[in-house]
Amino acid sequence: MSQIMLNGTHVQCQPNGHLQNLSDWTVDLCREMAKQEGLALAHAHWEILDVMRQYYETYNISPIYKLLRKEIAEKLSADKASDDYLNTLFPQGIMSQGVRLAGIPKPMLDAELESTVQLQATNPRTAQTQPAFTEFEFKGRRYQVYAKGNLVHLDDWNEELAQHIAAKESIALSDAHWEVIRFLRKFYFQYGITPMVRLLIKHMRQQFGADKSSEDYLYELFPEGPSRQGSRIAGLPEPQGCIDP
């Protein structure tokens, strides 16, 4: 555990330099952290840091690199979302130095989180505190799922299995359902995370328009939540962050 001194007060940091308590973050503390890393924050730095913090405040999840660049391109410009530009501003890397200075958690792909859960669940010293795997049978084969029903092995998924999972949840899959399911899967395999509902709505609106991305529309299709229930049927990990309202 390390500390940063600011105005006579010690602020606790984790060994990796991230704030122990995210609520400790202030503009002055950010400047002091940057100063200790040999970085003088200019307007260009603050533009990027503000995008990162706004993203976290909106979605309750830190943006992975691909989504961060997309957000920067949309809110600032494509030039400011380039690797060269971001690396010039944050020489230690936007996803390490930038995330630290923005005072947000280190982003993780779903696969990284799943690996941690599986490792801990197989450790007898921690197994009692970890979500247990359960199983169900379909057409003579057994499928492992996490406690909330998401498949442990993504490669097990197929459309017939999706129909079976949906039927267990009293959903008969229509073309409208499949449109959302395929969008969820496309998003996951492009970005490495399952979108929670606010991200899902934002990105579906860009592709399908407002009518097919509204909360009312999506919840009519997936009453238990388009992200939570949709991810189970789509064979994807449970979304991170604030999932469904």
Order of alpha helices (4+ residues) and beta strands (2+ residues): beta-beta-alpha-alpha-alpha-alpha-alpha-alpha-beta-beta-alpha-alpha-alpha-alpha-alpha
